């Protein structure tokens, strides 16, 4: 993709047409009661758009549209090759519209537009393409039976999927749910986060342009306690796929239990440890540790927010982290020279500053810790590094979802593993060592869905992503993601002499 200057990005932003209505049954429509809510650019505090505020009545409309589409087979009974062709066209359209989609996410939630344009939007196209290519490579099974019997095990779509996605990677997280759900023939009602609804609405338009039939993808924008809860409780939704906080994930489990026992697939919080042993390449470890906590302003579920360092190299790593943090000072997210943007909202910046205040009382502040005002917005927070917090300190135990790193030390491998696992979460972990035996031994003992060795937060379309413990269950990405959106159906046929008798 062509690199733009700050002024060129701003010029493109000024020309954007923002979609502000719900997308139901292939059309942009207002909320049933006409209400709207403001989506705000955290980089300057200005309102971007007044977006339709969907609620229970709108969820009812969207689910009914999705159910009709599923039952009449306009998508669910299409040949796999036909579904593949549509989703490949969608991937191509995303690539053609990368600058627009990148700007929508950057303006909506503050991420660096260069990251959105080189990672998020191209990644979304890649994930749609990968799942589309897998459609006609998934085979059903034949079970071994006796003569005169044929037992077929078929993978069938569930029906109507409710997808509820967060604000930190708006386009990418929508894609992680939509690509496998649509690939397997389901209809979907997507509820984007109220802080970042714009790219989801544009994605729905592009899907329609690609040939996705009306009603197969519906988007209801609005608040979690209104549209999100209505989707979670809806009796005609067959499964919920959710990425977000652990407390809200627990609510969706409650909604399912109180309604129709729909399946609930959760990817929730994290407090990921990053273990650095004395034989590690400390410069490489420091580079990746900084990326692992400061990328996307630390607003990453798998952010490596706990840096566990062997006591013999703790001082060296601490100095390196202070140096790396200095290079991540926040700036205008439309400026390619910036390394961090604002946090998603002023309220979230308030919460992160509350954690920093608690950290000042329980650990030694090495750098950062201040709030910054740029272009009239005080949603910017400096990259912050603490050292020496006790294992029960808030900055060690709780998910901060901001650019705040806590360094702890260990003396032995066993202590490192114990510290790493001493968390209610189990999403990701990293290990730095040149010793292959240690890398594999420690990886075996870490309770996390992904363990990255000599890197951080490794993922690909080919590998499953998800957590253990209170980081959730089920997996996004890879062939295994199809498991969430399909059911196994046995069709048993007796034939020949067995049937005649």
N, C-alpha and C positions, 0 to 999 in steps of 0.2 A: 504494500500500500504506500502511496505517495505520502511523504511526511509534510505536514502543514506547519506554518508558523503560528504563533499565538494570534496574530491579527487575522490570519486566514481562517483559523478555527472560529474566532469571534464573528467574522463575516458570515460564515456558514451557519452559525448558531442564530444569527439575526434573521436568516431566511427560512428557518425551520417552520414546518406546519405541524403543530402539535395536535394529536388526536385526543379528544376529551370526552368521548361518549363510550358507553358499554358496547361490546361486540356480541350480539346474540343472533343466532340463526342467519349468519352471513351478512348482517347489517349493523351499522352504527346507530345506536338508539339511546335516548336519555333514560335516566333512572325512572322507575314507575311513578315516584312521587316528585320528580323534578329536582331533587336536592343535588348539590355539588359540594366538593371540598377542594381546598387549595393544595396544590403541590408546589413546594418552594425550593428554589435553588439555594443550597446551603453555602455556596461560595460568596453570595452577596445578599442573602436574605430576601430576595425578590420573588414574588409569585410568578411561576411559569405559566400555570393554567388553572382553571377551575374545572375539575374533572367530575364526571357523573359519580354520585355517591350511591352505589348499589347496596341493596339490603335484601331482606328475605324474599320479597315479591320478585325481585330481579333474579335472585338465585333460582326461584321456582321456574321462571321463564327460561332461564339458561339450561337448567336440568331437563325440563320438558323438551326443549329443542334437541339437546344431546341424546335423550332417550329415543325420540322419533328417528333421529339419524341412525342410531345404532340398530334399532329394531327393523327398519326397512332395508338395511343392508347396503345403503349407498356407499359406505366405507368399510363396514365390518365384514362384508362378504365380497369385497373387491378381491381380485386375484392378487397374490403377493407382489407380482411384478408391476401391477398397476399402482399399488400403494408406494412401492419403491420409486417409481417414476415421479410421482407427485412430490415426495419428500426430497428427492434429488433436485427437483426444480426449486423447492423452497431453499435448500442449501445454496444454490446458485444465486437466488435473489438476495439472500442475506449477504453474500459476498459482494454483490453489486451495490448494496446499500450500507456498507460498513461505516463510512463517515457519519451518515445520519444516525444509525443505531448507536454508534459510539457517543455521539453528542447527546443523544437522549438520556443515556445512562449517566454521563458525566454531569450534565446539568441537573438531573433529577436527584442524584445522591452524592455528588462531590468527588467521584473517582477521577483519576487522571485520564484525560481524553486519549492520551497516547497509549495507556494501558488498555482502555476499552477498544481502541482501534487496532491494536496489534495482538491482543490476547483474547478479550472477551468476545467481541463480535466475530472474528475469524474462528474462534473456538466453537461458537454456537453453530456456525456453518459446518464445521468439521464434524461435530457430534450428530447433527442431523444427517449428514452424508454417511457417517459410519453406521448409524442405526438403520438407515435406509438400505445400505448395502447388505446388511445382515438379514433383512426380511426374508429373502428367498434362499437362505442358507440354514434355516432352522427346520429340522426334520422332526416329524412325529415318530412314534415308536410302535413296534409290534411286540407284545409280550409272548413268551413261550407258553403254549397251551397244548392240550392233547388233540388228537385227530378230530376233525369235524368242528373245530372251534377256531375263531379268529378274534383275538383281543387287541384292539387298537387303542393306544394311549395318545390322545390328541391334546394339543395346547391351544386353548381357545381364549378369546378376549373376555375380560370380566364384564364390560358394559360401559357404564358412565364413571369416569374417574374425576375426582375433585383434586386439583393440584393447587397447593397453597405455597407460595414461594417468597423468599425474603428480599430485603432491599440492598444487600451488599453486592450481589452479582445479579441484577434483575434479569437481563437477557439470558445469561448463561444458566441460571438456576431454572428458569422457565424451560429452557431447552432440555436440561437434564431430565425433566419430568415428561415433557411433551414428546420428545423423539421416540423413546421406547413405547410410550402409551399409544401414540398414533401408529407407530410401525406395526403393532400387534392387532390393530383394528378397533381399538376403543374410541369412544367419544370423550371429550374432555371439557370440563369447566375450570378455567384457570382464574385464580384469585391472586393478583400480584399484590405486593406490599403497598400500603397507602402512601408510603414515602416515595415510591418509585414506579408509578403505573404506566409511564409513557411508552417504554419500549415494548411492553407486552401488547399494547393496543396496535402498535405498528406491525409487530410480528403477526398478529391475527390477520391484518390486511394482506401481508405478503403471503401468508398461507393460502388465503382465498385466491390470490393472483396465481399461485402455483397450481391451483386446481383442487385444493381440499374442498370437499362438498360442504355446503351450508349446514350449520348445526353440529358439525363434527368438532369444531373448536369454538368455544365461547369464552369471553373474557368479561368478568364482573369486577370492576374496580370498586374500592370502598374500604371501610374499616374492618379490622379483624373481628371485633365484638359484634358486628352487624353481618356483613357478607360472609366473613370467614366462619363464624359460628353457625350461620344458617346452612352453609355448605357442609360443615362437619356433622350437623344433625339431620341432614336431608334424608328421608327414607328411601329415595330412589337413586342415591349415589352408592356405587358398589365398592369404592375404595377411595381413601384419601392418601395422597402422597404429599408430605409436608417437609419443608426445610425451614428451620427457624430455631427459636429458643426452646430449651428444655421445658420450662413451665407451660408454654403454649402447646408443645407437643403432648404433654400430659392432659391438657384440656381436650385435645382431639380424641384421645383415647376414651375420655369420659363421654364426649358427645356420641361416639360410636356405641358405647355400652348402653347409653340411654335412648338410642334410636334403633337402628336396624342391624347392629353388630357388623357394620362394614369393616373391611380390612383397613388398617391404619399403618402406613409405612413412614417411619420417622428418621430424619437426619437432623440432629439437634446440636446441643452445645459441645464445647470442647475446652480443654486446658492443656494443650499438647506440650509434652516435655521434649527437650532437645539435649541429649546427653553427649558431652564432649570428654573423651578420655585423653590421657596425657600423650599418647602417640599420634593424635590426630593432626592433620594439617590445619593449624590454628587460623591462618589467614583465610583459607577457604571456608572453614567453619564459621568464622566471624562474618564473612560476606553473606553466607546463606542464612545465618542466624538473624542478621539485620533484615534481610529480605523477608524471612519467615515471620517477623513481627511487625515490620513497618509497611510492607506492601499493602495497598488498599487501605492505608491508615490503620492497619491492625484489625480492620473489620472483616475478619475471615474466621469461619467456624473452626478451622484446623490451624489457626495461627500458633506458631511455636512460642508461646508466651512465657514458658518456664525454661530457662537455660541452666542446666545442671552440669557443673564443671568440676573436674577433678581438682582437689585442693592444690596440687603442685603447679597447675597452670591457670589457676583462677585469676590471679592478678594480671597475667598477660592477656587473658581473654577479656577481662573487664576493661582494660585500656583499649583494646581493639574495638569493643562494642561502643565505647564513648566516641571514638573516632568515626566509626560507621554511622552512628546516630546523627552526628553533625552534618552528614551529607544528605540526610532525609528531612531537612527542614521544610515545613509546609509552604505551599505557594498556590498561585492561581492554577486550578486544574486544567485550564485551557492553554497554559504555557508549557510547551514541551520540555522546558528546563526544570520544571517543578518535579520533586520527588514524592511529595504527599499532597493531598488536597484537604478540604475540610472534612470533619465528621458529618454524618448524614443529616443531623439536626442540631439545633442549639440544645435541646433537651438531652440528647445523647452526649453532647460535649459536657453538659453539666454532670451527667452520671460518671463519665470517665474522670472528670476532675475530682469527683467525690472519692473514687478509688485512689487517685494520686494523693489526695489529702490523707487518706488512711495509710497509704504507703509511707508517707513522711513520718508517721508515728511508729511504724513497725520495722523500718529498714533504712538503709543509707541511700540517699538519692545521689546517683553518679552524674546524671545530666538530665536536662529537659524539665518537665513538670509544670510548664507554664502554658497558659492559654494565650492565643494570639488573635488579634483583630486585623483582618485584611478586607478591603473593599466593603467596609461596613458590616462584615460578618465576624462574630466571635466564636464560630464553630471550629476554629483551627486549634489543634493541640500539638505541642512539640513532641518529637520522639523522646521517650522517657525510659530511663534505665535505673532500676533499684538493685541493691545487693544486700544479702544478709537477712532477708525476711525469714521468720520462723515458719515451719511447715503449716501451721494453722492460721497464718496471716491471711487477710482478705485478698490481697493481691496475688497470693499463691493459690488460694482455694477457689475463687470465684472467677467466672468468665467476664473479662472487662470489655472485650470487643473494641479495643482502641490500641494506640501505639505505645503500650506499656509493657516493658520486659522486666521480669524478676530473675536475678541470678542467684542460684544457690550452689553450695559446694558439697562434694562427697569425698570420702576417703577410699572406699572399696567399691567394687562392681556390685556387690550385693546391696550396699547402701544406695547406689545410684538407681538400681532397679526398684528398690522399695520406695524411694522418693518419687520416681516416675509414676509408679502405679498408685500412689497415695492420692487419689482423686476420684470423684464420682463419675468422671468422664472417661471415654476410651475411643476417641476418634482417630488421632494420629500421634506419631512419635518419630523422632529422628535420633540416629546414633552416628557418632563420628569416631572412627578408629581405623588404623591400617591393619589391624589384626582380624583376619577373616573368621577365625574361631570365635573371637569375642563378639564380632558383629552378629554372627548367627546365633550364638548362645544368648546374647542380650535380647535380640529380636524375638526369640522364642518366648522369653519371659515377660515381654511387655504386653499389656492388655490394651491393644489398640487395633483399629481396623486396618490402618496402613502404617508400616514402619519403613521409613526412608533411611538408607544407610549412605553416609557421606553426601547427602543432599537433604533438602527439606520439602515436605508436601508434594512428593512425587505422585503424579496421576496421569492417566491417559485414557483414551476411549476404550482401550483393550483391557483395562484393569478395574475391578470393582472399587467403589468409594463408599464408605459408610462406617458406622461406629459400633462400639460395644458399650455396655453399661448404660449410663444416662445420656450417651451420645446417640442413642437410637438403635434401629435395626432395619434390615433391608439394605440393598445396595443400589446406588446409581452407577451408571456407566457399565460397559462391558456386556457380554451376553447375559450375565446374571441379572442385569436390570430388567430383562423381560419377565423374570419370575414375579415381579410385583404386579404386573398388569395382565397376567394370564392365569387361567385355571387349568388343571389337568382333568380331562374328561375321558373316561373309559367307555368304549363302544365295543360290546361283546356280541359276536355273531356266531350262532350255531348253524351249520350248513351240512349239506349232503345227507348221509344216512342218519346222523344225529338229529337233524331237523325233521327228516321224514318220519322217524319213529315217534 
